[in-house]
């Protein structure tokens, strides 16, 4: 054992001895403080400390239940500290960690009792020399949301890996994304490194700088973690996938530069900065299709994409990364493309998020690999009703074919402000956020959408509310738009639709190009096979005969019947010629009272029939 000296109320650690293993010194200091019943506060003077193998945190459990490792902070900027430069003002104290296996974690602490507080401060740099991961607190497989592993975790340090995730050698001599010729680009599944993984942690305060890891910070069911997370050249700087913690995250600043995969955040971030470059990697981030020889299907109400025709060399696990966005373009006739959030991957199946609601598939679809695009490098994916970004700046410094961010709506509207910050729009680059939702959704989830606050790059999508002004919330119903000029209601995809009779989930958003209105979304009433598009609104009145005008697109070569039902058992039918047209009805004055799922009640009008699409309906009741 090695002696330590006490100074200024804490223990000064001895200077490192070249590249010799420093683990015995650390254990000796922890043992001495424990035996003296003193706080395990250890001060590290400037130097480079080498550690070989994982720390014995289970064999010496008491030592690691509560401790503080700290150094004198440097005056260098965060970016300079994390760039790997050996200048003493940038790397004041560095732990160089040597692990033999990718599955090794240097400091892994998991107990069946509550522990803490734990702190690593003063800008200590924890650097992986070759393989493995750095810090893990709690059990990532614990499913009980009320479980608590640590009460009090404070980290003010650098977490990085010398074999960067985007380099020619990520740890096994290969790139992160490998050109497999006719098989397309496949993922290197060997490197699963992370800087920090925390599960069920309370009272978390972070000021961490991460670089070169597949995952900078992974947060699983942590209660209101807060602070700053900075990332350079990671796969993804921040990954939050579990949203049922008692309180969501509350990040002050998340900055991600040069991501290969991109951050996913399910809580609040006050200031997000994301910047993607194509030229700084062995393989650039971008939009990557599957091989065209692969076939896939999604059944009605399916929760996964099912694949066939893998040639034996690779399977779905080599192509898909959980918690990334993909675009699915079916070959099925008259079925639109859609964005999906991947949640799980097995050999022949890829699960996706919210398949029961906003990503519901109302008709079986399928296609080839050429119709599936994988997006690697979207700086920010915001997920669920607890997510919001008060000040967002996401952009690209080079052409990548990536959206600037992706938003996955939940139960209530997400608040998103800020703008893209790119070199300039390009015809080949969609410099707008994308919305991962192909319908309004089910039951109580219909109100979920995106409130775009003061943003100049507002995407066109039925669930986007420009300026943050969206429909009022009536239980299970999204109200139509009221036009003061014409004193009429305007129903369109996402407005004037209800979860009653499952209409809001069955009616898929179909993008169309109207010669008058430009890019629009349409409903196909036949998708809701039983009742068509039921337009429900509390302002529809039962005893006033409405005039109904419908903007119709008929994709066929002959006329189709467009039918409308307005109560009293009467169905009116009008013929619509091929192409675009407006058709009008005068309905009876006994509209059926609508079940709005709560008060107030209104009335209901239904559009019925097959072979046509509707982009909007004007309803006037004089």
Secondary structure, DSSP 4 states (H G I P E B T S, - for coil): ----EEETTEEEPPPP-TTSB-HHHHHHHHHHHHHTT---EEE--SEEEEEES---TTTTGGGGSSEEEE-PPPSS-HHHHHTT---TTT-SEEEEEE-SSTT-EEEEE--SS-B--EEEEEEEEEEESSSSEEEEES-TT---TT---EEEEEEEEEEEESS-TTSS-SSSSS-SEEE-GGG-EEE--S---EEEEEESEEEEEEEEEEES-SEEEEEES-BS-EEEEEEES-SEEEEE----SSS--EEEEEEEES-SS-EEE-SEEEEEEEEE-SSSSSS--EEEEPPTT-EEEE-TT-SEEEEE---SS--GGGT--TT-EEEE---STT---EEEEEEEE-SSEEEETTTTTTT--SS-EEEEGGGEEEEE--SEEEESTT-EEEEEEEEESS--S--S-EEE--SSPEEEE-EE--S--BTTB--S-EE--SS--SGGGTT--EEEES-S-----TTEEETT----EETTEEPPEEETTTTEEEEETTBSEESGGGHHHHS--EEEEETTTEEEEEB-GGGSTTT-EEEEETT--TTSPPEEEEEEEE-SSS-EEEEEE-STT-EEEEEE-SEEEEEEEE--S-PEEE--SSSSPEEEEEEE-SS-EEEEEEEE--
